[in-house]
């Protein structure tokens, strides 16, 4: 299974998102010391009911717990945008599962 599929599978299993977008940004970090190991840099946008009432730190912890064993071997860096469904609606977007 490729890295994005593995990350997505774990986040779906643990957080039941209504939307999830994962972008591999590893190519932007070529030559970076952390990229030398082959681990990737990823940007994750995730919308889940489980984030309602949670602080940004709590949301990030929830995401990191879902992928913890992939760090640092498969994931070197993870940029997270974690939203509750009502927050996504405020941004003019309709929650959808991708």
MOPAC internal coordinates of N, CA, C and O (Angstrom, degrees):
PM7 1SCF
backbone

  N    0.0000 0     0.00 0     0.00 0    0    0    0
  C    1.4586 1     0.00 0     0.00 0    1    0    0
  C    1.5363 1   108.50 1     0.00 0    2    1    0
  O    1.2310 1   120.34 1   -43.28 1    3    2    1
  N    1.3329 1   116.96 1   136.72 1    3    2    1
  C    1.4600 1   118.37 1   179.75 1    5    3    2
  C    1.5341 1   110.44 1   -75.61 1    6    5    3
  O    1.2310 1   120.87 1   -13.52 1    7    6    5
  N    1.3034 1   115.94 1   166.48 1    7    6    5
  C    1.4727 1   121.09 1  -173.71 1    9    7    6
  C    1.5216 1   112.62 1   -60.35 1   10    9    7
  O    1.2310 1   120.19 1   133.81 1   11   10    9
  N    1.3239 1   117.24 1   -46.19 1   11   10    9
  C    1.4650 1   119.53 1  -178.49 1   13   11   10
  C    1.5233 1   110.02 1   -62.09 1   14   13   11
  O    1.2310 1   120.28 1   135.76 1   15   14   13
  N    1.3235 1   117.08 1   -44.24 1   15   14   13
  C    1.4670 1   120.30 1   179.26 1   17   15   14
  C    1.5271 1   111.06 1   -62.21 1   18   17   15
  O    1.2310 1   120.23 1   141.04 1   19   18   17
  N    1.3211 1   117.17 1   -38.96 1   19   18   17
  C    1.4709 1   120.70 1   179.52 1   21   19   18
  C    1.5273 1   110.76 1   -67.58 1   22   21   19
  O    1.2310 1   120.22 1   134.66 1   23   22   21
  N    1.3125 1   117.18 1   -45.34 1   23   22   21
  C    1.4713 1   120.73 1   178.20 1   25   23   22
  C    1.5246 1   109.66 1   -60.77 1   26   25   23
  O    1.2310 1   120.48 1   132.91 1   27   26   25
  N    1.3265 1   116.68 1   -47.09 1   27   26   25
  C    1.4654 1   121.60 1  -179.22 1   29   27   26
  C    1.5270 1   111.11 1   -60.42 1   30   29   27
  O    1.2310 1   120.42 1   135.51 1   31   30   29
  N    1.3266 1   116.80 1   -44.49 1   31   30   29
  C    1.4604 1   121.37 1  -179.79 1   33   31   30
  C    1.5297 1   111.34 1   -59.19 1   34   33   31
  O    1.2310 1   120.56 1   135.30 1   35   34   33
  N    1.3167 1   116.54 1   -44.70 1   35   34   33
  C    1.4658 1   120.67 1  -178.66 1   37   35   34
  C    1.5337 1   111.38 1   -67.73 1   38   37   35
  O    1.2310 1   120.45 1   137.94 1   39   38   37
  N    1.3231 1   116.75 1   -42.06 1   39   38   37
  C    1.4671 1   119.69 1   179.47 1   41   39   38
  C    1.5214 1   111.11 1   -66.59 1   42   41   39
  O    1.2310 1   120.47 1   141.25 1   43   42   41
  N    1.3290 1   116.71 1   -38.75 1   43   42   41
  C    1.4696 1   119.53 1   177.57 1   45   43   42
  C    1.5218 1   110.99 1   -64.53 1   46   45   43
  O    1.2310 1   120.67 1   137.82 1   47   46   45
  N    1.3044 1   116.32 1   -42.18 1   47   46   45
  C    1.4724 1   120.71 1  -178.94 1   49   47   46
  C    1.5285 1   111.84 1   -64.84 1   50   49   47
  O    1.2310 1   120.36 1   137.38 1   51   50   49
  N    1.3256 1   116.92 1   -42.62 1   51   50   49
  C    1.4623 1   120.90 1  -174.69 1   53   51   50
  C    1.5330 1   114.32 1   -86.74 1   54   53   51
  O    1.2310 1   119.96 1   148.15 1   55   54   53
  N    1.3356 1   117.68 1   -31.85 1   55   54   53
  C    1.4622 1   119.48 1  -170.21 1   57   55   54
  C    1.5270 1   114.37 1  -119.25 1   58   57   55
  O    1.2310 1   119.38 1   176.99 1   59   58   57
  N    1.3156 1   118.79 1    -3.01 1   59   58   57
  C    1.4683 1   123.49 1   178.54 1   61   59   58
  C    1.5317 1   111.94 1    42.34 1   62   61   59
  O    1.2310 1   119.93 1  -121.85 1   63   62   61
  N    1.3223 1   117.75 1    58.15 1   63   62   61
  C    1.4625 1   119.55 1  -176.03 1   65   63   62
  C    1.5229 1   113.09 1   -70.29 1   66   65   63
  O    1.2310 1   121.27 1   -27.69 1   67   66   65
  N    1.3297 1   115.18 1   152.31 1   67   66   65
  C    1.4547 1   121.11 1   172.01 1   69   67   66
  C    1.5203 1   110.25 1   -90.19 1   70   69   67
  O    1.2310 1   121.09 1   163.37 1   71   70   69
  N    1.3175 1   115.53 1   -16.63 1   71   70   69
  C    1.4723 1   122.09 1   175.36 1   73   71   70
  C    1.5172 1   108.30 1  -151.96 1   74   73   71
  O    1.2310 1   121.15 1   -39.70 1   75   74   73
  N    1.3232 1   115.41 1   140.30 1   75   74   73
  C    1.4525 1   120.09 1   174.65 1   77   75   74
  C    1.5268 1   108.71 1  -149.41 1   78   77   75
  O    1.2310 1   120.81 1   -51.80 1   79   78   77
  N    1.3142 1   116.06 1   128.20 1   79   78   77
  C    1.4533 1   123.00 1   176.57 1   81   79   78
  C    1.5230 1   107.14 1  -127.60 1   82   81   79
  O    1.2310 1   120.58 1   -51.26 1   83   82   81
  N    1.3197 1   116.49 1   128.74 1   83   82   81
  C    1.4587 1   121.53 1   179.06 1   85   83   82
  C    1.5183 1   107.85 1  -127.22 1   86   85   83
  O    1.2310 1   121.20 1   -53.50 1   87   86   85
  N    1.3272 1   115.30 1   126.50 1   87   86   85
  C    1.4562 1   121.20 1   179.40 1   89   87   86
  C    1.5286 1   108.54 1  -119.65 1   90   89   87
  O    1.2310 1   121.12 1   -51.39 1   91   90   89
  N    1.3228 1   115.46 1   128.61 1   91   90   89
  C    1.4630 1   120.90 1   175.95 1   93   91   90
  C    1.5247 1   107.45 1   -83.87 1   94   93   91
  O    1.2310 1   120.44 1   -66.48 1   95   94   93
  N    1.3132 1   116.76 1   113.52 1   95   94   93
  C    1.4636 1   122.90 1  -179.16 1   97   95   94
  C    1.5295 1   111.53 1  -107.56 1   98   97   95
  O    1.2310 1   120.76 1  -160.32 1   99   98   97
  N    1.3128 1   116.15 1    19.68 1   99   98   97
  C    1.4607 1   121.11 1  -176.75 1  101   99   98
  C    1.5235 1   112.03 1   -57.91 1  102  101   99
  O    1.2310 1   120.41 1   143.14 1  103  102  101
  N    1.3292 1   116.82 1   -36.86 1  103  102  101
  C    1.4664 1   120.30 1  -178.55 1  105  103  102
  C    1.5275 1   112.48 1   -61.80 1  106  105  103
  O    1.2310 1   120.42 1   157.03 1  107  106  105
  N    1.3160 1   116.81 1   -22.97 1  107  106  105
  C    1.4614 1   121.08 1   179.13 1  109  107  106
  C    1.5276 1   111.86 1   -76.65 1  110  109  107
  O    1.2310 1   120.62 1   168.89 1  111  110  109
  N    1.3210 1   116.42 1   -11.11 1  111  110  109
  C    1.4580 1   121.19 1  -174.79 1  113  111  110
  C    1.5280 1   112.65 1  -117.37 1  114  113  111
  O    1.2310 1   120.59 1  -160.71 1  115  114  113
  N    1.3216 1   116.49 1    19.29 1  115  114  113
  C    1.4686 1   120.32 1   178.51 1  117  115  114
  C    1.5270 1   108.71 1   -57.42 1  118  117  115
  O    1.2310 1   120.85 1   -46.06 1  119  118  117
  N    1.3095 1   115.97 1   133.94 1  119  118  117
  C    1.4559 1   120.96 1  -179.16 1  121  119  118
  C    1.5198 1   113.60 1    88.48 1  122  121  119
  O    1.2310 1   119.92 1   167.09 1  123  122  121
  N    1.3146 1   117.76 1   -12.91 1  123  122  121
  C    1.4596 1   123.34 1   177.43 1  125  123  122
  C    1.5254 1   108.39 1   -68.74 1  126  125  123
  O    1.2310 1   120.32 1   -39.97 1  127  126  125
  N    1.3091 1   117.00 1   140.03 1  127  126  125
  C    1.4710 1   121.28 1  -176.92 1  129  127  126
  C    1.5245 1   111.90 1   -54.53 1  130  129  127
  O    1.2310 1   120.00 1   139.56 1  131  130  129
  N    1.3198 1   117.60 1   -40.44 1  131  130  129
  C    1.4615 1   120.76 1  -178.94 1  133  131  130
  C    1.5089 1   112.98 1   -69.75 1  134  133  131
  O    1.2310 1   120.23 1   155.39 1  135  134  133
  N    1.3341 1   117.16 1   -24.61 1  135  134  133
  C    1.4595 1   121.10 1  -179.59 1  137  135  134
  C    1.5272 1   111.97 1   -77.92 1  138  137  135
  O    1.2310 1   120.37 1   163.46 1  139  138  137
  N    1.3162 1   116.90 1   -16.54 1  139  138  137
  C    1.4678 1   121.14 1  -177.45 1  141  139  138
  C    1.5247 1   112.34 1   -61.16 1  142  141  139
  O    1.2310 1   120.17 1   150.88 1  143  142  141
  N    1.3177 1   117.29 1   -29.12 1  143  142  141
  C    1.4610 1   120.95 1  -179.32 1  145  143  142
  C    1.5189 1   112.62 1   -75.24 1  146  145  143
  O    1.2310 1   120.36 1   166.24 1  147  146  145
  N    1.3403 1   116.93 1   -13.76 1  147  146  145
  C    1.4550 1   120.90 1  -178.22 1  149  147  146
  C    1.5155 1   113.25 1    94.97 1  150  149  147
  O    1.2310 1   120.16 1   172.90 1  151  150  149
  N    1.3261 1   117.31 1    -7.10 1  151  150  149
  C    1.4640 1   120.34 1   177.20 1  153  151  150
  C    1.5217 1   109.09 1   -71.46 1  154  153  151
  O    1.2310 1   120.09 1   -29.37 1  155  154  153
  N    1.3285 1   117.44 1   150.63 1  155  154  153
  C    1.4499 1   121.69 1  -172.89 1  157  155  154
  C    1.5125 1   115.55 1   -98.98 1  158  157  155
  O    1.2310 1   122.09 1   -15.26 1  159  158  157
  N    1.3250 1   113.61 1   164.74 1  159  158  157
  C    1.4606 1   123.67 1   174.32 1  161  159  158
  C    1.5327 1   106.68 1  -109.74 1  162  161  159
  O    1.2310 1   120.33 1   -55.47 1  163  162  161
  N    1.3254 1   116.98 1   124.53 1  163  162  161
  C    1.4556 1   120.86 1  -175.12 1  165  163  162
  C    1.5243 1   111.29 1  -129.07 1  166  165  163
  O    1.2310 1   121.19 1   -31.95 1  167  166  165
  N    1.3269 1   115.32 1   148.05 1  167  166  165
  C    1.4527 1   123.09 1   175.05 1  169  167  166
  C    1.5230 1   106.49 1  -115.58 1  170  169  167
  O    1.2310 1   120.44 1   -57.56 1  171  170  169
  N    1.3299 1   116.76 1   122.44 1  171  170  169
  C    1.4601 1   122.09 1  -176.84 1  173  171  170
  C    1.5242 1   110.26 1  -119.00 1  174  173  171
  O    1.2310 1   120.92 1   -52.44 1  175  174  173
  N    1.3244 1   115.84 1   127.56 1  175  174  173
  C    1.4593 1   121.79 1   168.05 1  177  175  174
  C    1.5187 1   105.73 1  -113.73 1  178  177  175
  O    1.2310 1   120.78 1   -55.71 1  179  178  177
  N    1.3200 1   116.11 1   124.29 1  179  178  177
  C    1.4602 1   120.57 1  -175.63 1  181  179  178
  C    1.5279 1   109.41 1  -138.39 1  182  181  179
  O    1.2310 1   121.39 1   -44.78 1  183  182  181
  N    1.3221 1   114.95 1   135.22 1  183  182  181
  C    1.4628 1   122.15 1   178.09 1  185  183  182
  C    1.5236 1   107.54 1  -118.69 1  186  185  183
  O    1.2310 1   120.74 1   -54.90 1  187  186  185
  N    1.3377 1   116.20 1   125.10 1  187  186  185
  C    1.4644 1   120.23 1  -177.42 1  189  187  186
  C    1.5204 1   110.40 1  -148.59 1  190  189  187
  O    1.2310 1   121.12 1   -37.65 1  191  190  189
  N    1.3277 1   115.45 1   142.35 1  191  190  189
  C    1.4667 1   121.11 1   173.62 1  193  191  190
  C    1.5247 1   110.72 1   -59.72 1  194  193  191
  O    1.2310 1   120.19 1   152.68 1  195  194  193
  N    1.3209 1   117.24 1   -27.32 1  195  194  193
  C    1.4626 1   121.38 1  -177.64 1  197  195  194
  C    1.5281 1   112.37 1   -67.91 1  198  197  195
  O    1.2310 1   119.90 1   166.57 1  199  198  197
  N    1.3371 1   117.80 1   -13.43 1  199  198  197
  C    1.4590 1   121.19 1   179.01 1  201  199  198
  C    1.5346 1   112.46 1   -87.58 1  202  201  199
  O    1.2310 1   120.11 1   168.54 1  203  202  201
  N    1.3198 1   117.39 1   -11.46 1  203  202  201
  C    1.4630 1   120.54 1  -179.41 1  205  203  202
  C    1.5220 1   110.00 1   -59.39 1  206  205  203
  O    1.2310 1   120.80 1   -50.78 1  207  206  205
  N    1.3136 1   116.08 1   129.22 1  207  206  205
  C    1.4543 1   121.71 1   178.57 1  209  207  206
  C    1.5188 1   114.54 1    78.15 1  210  209  207
  O    1.2310 1   119.62 1  -178.14 1  211  210  209
  N    1.3208 1   118.33 1     1.86 1  211  210  209
  C    1.4589 1   122.53 1  -178.91 1  213  211  210
  C    1.5303 1   110.29 1   -98.98 1  214  213  211
  O    1.2310 1   120.26 1   -34.49 1  215  214  213
  N    1.3130 1   117.11 1   145.51 1  215  214  213
  C    1.4615 1   121.36 1   175.90 1  217  215  214
  C    1.5286 1   109.21 1   -73.47 1  218  217  215
  O    1.2310 1   120.35 1   -13.59 1  219  218  217
  N    1.3139 1   116.94 1   166.41 1  219  218  217
  C    1.4662 1   121.05 1   177.42 1  221  219  218
  C    1.5266 1   110.80 1   -58.63 1  222  221  219
  O    1.2310 1   120.37 1   139.30 1  223  222  221
  N    1.3137 1   116.91 1   -40.70 1  223  222  221
  C    1.4707 1   120.63 1   179.51 1  225  223  222
  C    1.5255 1   110.71 1   -63.87 1  226  225  223
  O    1.2310 1   120.24 1   136.15 1  227  226  225
  N    1.3226 1   117.14 1   -43.85 1  227  226  225
  C    1.4635 1   120.38 1   179.17 1  229  227  226
  C    1.5311 1   110.93 1   -62.97 1  230  229  227
  O    1.2310 1   120.40 1   140.13 1  231  230  229
  N    1.3299 1   116.85 1   -39.87 1  231  230  229
  C    1.4634 1   121.11 1   179.16 1  233  231  230
  C    1.5243 1   110.53 1   -63.81 1  234  233  231
  O    1.2310 1   120.68 1   135.43 1  235  234  233
  N    1.3234 1   116.30 1   -44.57 1  235  234  233
  C    1.4567 1   120.01 1   179.38 1  237  235  234
  C    1.5268 1   110.65 1   -63.45 1  238  237  235
  O    1.2310 1   120.19 1   140.18 1  239  238  237
  N    1.3070 1   117.25 1   -39.82 1  239  238  237
  C    1.4739 1   120.57 1   177.41 1  241  239  238
  C    1.5221 1   110.78 1   -60.74 1  242  241  239
  O    1.2310 1   120.44 1   139.83 1  243  242  241
  N    1.3292 1   116.77 1   -40.17 1  243  242  241
  C    1.4599 1   121.03 1   179.40 1  245  243  242
  C    1.5355 1   110.74 1   -62.66 1  246  245  243
  O    1.2310 1   120.75 1   137.85 1  247  246  245
  N    1.3229 1   116.18 1   -42.15 1  247  246  245
  C    1.4663 1   120.40 1   178.27 1  249  247  246
  C    1.5225 1   109.86 1   -66.29 1  250  249  247
  O    1.2310 1   120.46 1   132.07 1  251  250  249
  N    1.3349 1   116.73 1   -47.93 1  251  250  249
  C    1.4667 1   120.11 1  -179.11 1  253  251  250
  C    1.5312 1   111.79 1   -61.19 1  254  253  251
  O    1.2310 1   119.86 1   142.13 1  255  254  253
  N    1.3206 1   117.87 1   -37.87 1  255  254  253
  C    1.4681 1   120.15 1   178.15 1  257  255  254
  C    1.5261 1   111.46 1   -61.16 1  258  257  255
  O    1.2310 1   120.55 1   144.64 1  259  258  257
  N    1.3213 1   116.54 1   -35.36 1  259  258  257
  C    1.4615 1   120.43 1  -178.61 1  261  259  258
  C    1.5241 1   112.91 1   -69.47 1  262  261  259
  O    1.2310 1   120.32 1   153.15 1  263  262  261
  N    1.3353 1   117.00 1   -26.85 1  263  262  261
  C    1.4704 1   120.26 1  -176.13 1  265  263  262
  C    1.5313 1   112.54 1  -120.51 1  266  265  263
  O    1.2310 1   120.21 1  -169.12 1  267  266  265
  N    1.2954 1   117.21 1    10.88 1  267  266  265
  C    1.4607 1   122.96 1  -172.34 1  269  267  266
  C    1.5295 1   114.39 1   -49.82 1  270  269  267
  O    1.2310 1   119.91 1   136.06 1  271  270  269
  N    1.3109 1   117.78 1   -43.94 1  271  270  269
  C    1.4617 1   119.19 1  -176.03 1  273  271  270
  C    1.5268 1   113.16 1   -74.09 1  274  273  271
  O    1.2310 1   119.90 1   172.82 1  275  274  273
  N    1.3407 1   117.79 1    -7.18 1  275  274  273
  C    1.4660 1   121.13 1   175.84 1  277  275  274
  C    1.5290 1   111.83 1   -87.67 1  278  277  275
  O    1.2310 1   121.06 1   172.93 1  279  278  277
  N    1.3254 1   115.58 1    -7.07 1  279  278  277
  C    1.4565 1   120.24 1  -178.92 1  281  279  278
  C    1.5253 1   109.05 1  -103.68 1  282  281  279
  O    1.2310 1   118.20 1   -44.60 1  283  282  281
  N    1.2721 1   121.04 1   135.40 1  283  282  281
  C    1.4556 1   129.67 1    -0.92 1  285  283  282
  C    1.5254 1   113.73 1   -96.39 1  286  285  283
  O    1.2310 1   119.69 1  -171.87 1  287  286  285
  N    1.3347 1   118.19 1     8.13 1  287  286  285
  C    1.4658 1   119.65 1  -174.69 1  289  287  286
  C    1.5260 1   113.27 1   -67.14 1  290  289  287
  O    1.2310 1   119.72 1   138.23 1  291  290  289
  N    1.3283 1   118.15 1   -41.77 1  291  290  289
  C    1.4658 1   122.01 1  -178.81 1  293  291  290
  C    1.5260 1   112.84 1  -107.89 1  294  293  291
  O    1.2310 1   120.58 1   149.28 1  295  294  293
  N    1.3376 1   116.49 1   -30.72 1  295  294  293
  C    1.4687 1   121.70 1  -179.45 1  297  295  294
  C    1.5121 1   108.34 1  -118.63 1  298  297  295
  O    1.2310 1   120.76 1   -59.93 1  299  298  297
  N    1.3166 1   116.15 1   120.07 1  299  298  297
  C    1.4666 1   120.55 1   174.86 1  301  299  298
  C    1.5211 1   110.37 1   -92.27 1  302  301  299
  O    1.2310 1   120.61 1   138.81 1  303  302  301
  N    1.3382 1   116.44 1   -41.19 1  303  302  301
  C    1.4632 1   120.96 1  -178.56 1  305  303  302
  C    1.5266 1   109.23 1  -141.06 1  306  305  303
  O    1.2310 1   121.42 1   -36.43 1  307  306  305
  N    1.3275 1   114.88 1   143.57 1  307  306  305
  C    1.4547 1   121.27 1  -178.21 1  309  307  306
  C    1.5198 1   108.85 1  -137.16 1  310  309  307
  O    1.2310 1   120.76 1   -65.54 1  311  310  309
  N    1.3161 1   116.16 1   114.46 1  311  310  309
  C    1.4547 1   121.99 1   175.37 1  313  311  310
  C    1.5239 1   106.51 1   -95.40 1  314  313  311
  O    1.2310 1   120.21 1   -52.53 1  315  314  313
  N    1.3423 1   117.20 1   127.47 1  315  314  313
  C    1.4612 1   121.03 1  -171.49 1  317  315  314
  C    1.5215 1   111.18 1  -122.34 1  318  317  315
  O    1.2310 1   121.28 1   -50.04 1  319  318  317
  N    1.3335 1   115.15 1   129.96 1  319  318  317
  C    1.4587 1   122.75 1   169.52 1  321  319  318
  C    1.5264 1   105.18 1  -119.76 1  322  321  319
  O    1.2310 1   120.26 1   -80.58 1  323  322  321
  N    1.3292 1   117.12 1    99.42 1  323  322  321
  C    1.4639 1   123.01 1  -174.68 1  325  323  322
  C    1.5224 1   109.32 1  -109.09 1  326  325  323
  O    1.2310 1   120.93 1   -59.29 1  327  326  325
  N    1.3272 1   115.82 1   120.71 1  327  326  325
  C    1.4636 1   121.84 1  -175.24 1  329  327  326
  C    1.5198 1   111.85 1  -126.83 1  330  329  327
  O    1.2310 1   120.96 1   -29.63 1  331  330  329
  N    1.3253 1   115.77 1   150.37 1  331  330  329
  C    1.4562 1   121.65 1   167.48 1  333  331  330
  C    1.5301 1   106.37 1   -84.62 1  334  333  331
  O    1.2310 1   119.33 1   -25.06 1  335  334  333
  N    1.3392 1   118.89 1   154.94 1  335  334  333
  C    1.4691 1   120.94 1  -176.92 1  337  335  334
  C    1.5320 1   114.24 1   -53.88 1  338  337  335
  O    1.2310 1   119.60 1   140.67 1  339  338  337
  N    1.3372 1   118.37 1   -39.33 1  339  338  337
  C    1.4596 1   119.87 1  -179.35 1  341  339  338
  C    1.5256 1   111.46 1   -67.35 1  342  341  339
  O    1.2310 1   119.39 1   152.16 1  343  342  341
  N    1.3077 1   118.77 1   -27.84 1  343  342  341
  C    1.4588 1   121.99 1   178.05 1  345  343  342
  C    1.5228 1   110.39 1   -72.40 1  346  345  343
  O    1.2310 1   120.47 1   143.19 1  347  346  345
  N    1.3112 1   116.71 1   -36.81 1  347  346  345
  C    1.4538 1   120.22 1   177.40 1  349  347  346
  C    1.5268 1   109.44 1   -66.94 1  350  349  347
  O    1.2310 1   120.01 1   139.37 1  351  350  349
  N    1.3340 1   117.58 1   -40.63 1  351  350  349
  C    1.4558 1   121.54 1   178.99 1  353  351  350
  C    1.5268 1   110.74 1   -61.67 1  354  353  351
  O    1.2310 1   120.15 1   144.29 1  355  354  353
  N    1.3268 1   117.32 1   -35.71 1  355  354  353
  C    1.4571 1   121.40 1   178.36 1  357  355  354
  C    1.5232 1   111.60 1   -65.23 1  358  357  355
  O    1.2310 1   120.86 1   154.83 1  359  358  357
  N    1.3292 1   115.96 1   -25.17 1  359  358  357
  C    1.4610 1   120.96 1   178.90 1  361  359  358
  C    1.5239 1   111.87 1   -86.29 1  362  361  359
  O    1.2310 1   120.38 1  -172.67 1  363  362  361
  N    1.3426 1   116.88 1     7.33 1  363  362  361
  C    1.4556 1   121.03 1   177.33 1  365  363  362
  C    1.5152 1   114.01 1    80.48 1  366  365  363
  O    1.2310 1   119.94 1  -162.49 1  367  366  365
  N    1.3170 1   117.72 1    17.51 1  367  366  365
  C    1.4583 1   121.39 1  -179.81 1  369  367  366
  C    1.5104 1   109.21 1  -115.01 1  370  369  367
  O    1.2310 1   120.74 1   -34.29 1  371  370  369
  N    1.2949 1   116.20 1   145.71 1  371  370  369
  C    1.4554 1   121.95 1   177.11 1  373  371  370
  C    1.5144 1   109.38 1   -92.72 1  374  373  371
  O    1.2310 1   119.96 1   -52.44 1  375  374  373
  N    1.3342 1   117.68 1   127.56 1  375  374  373
  C    1.4619 1   118.65 1   177.79 1  377  375  374
  C    1.5274 1   110.91 1   -59.58 1  378  377  375
  O    1.2310 1   121.17 1   -48.56 1  379  378  377
  N    1.3196 1   115.36 1   131.44 1  379  378  377
  C    1.4552 1   119.90 1   176.08 1  381  379  378
  C    1.5111 1   108.94 1  -149.97 1  382  381  379
  O    1.2310 1   120.84 1   -27.42 1  383  382  381
  N    1.2985 1   116.00 1   152.58 1  383  382  381
  C    1.4509 1   120.59 1   179.66 1  385  383  382
  C    1.5172 1   108.61 1   -93.25 1  386  385  383
  O    1.2310 1   121.08 1   -49.92 1  387  386  385
  N    1.3354 1   115.54 1   130.08 1  387  386  385
  C    1.4662 1   120.18 1   178.56 1  389  387  386
  C    1.5033 1   109.82 1  -118.77 1  390  389  387
  O    1.2310 1   120.10 1   180.00 1  391  390  389

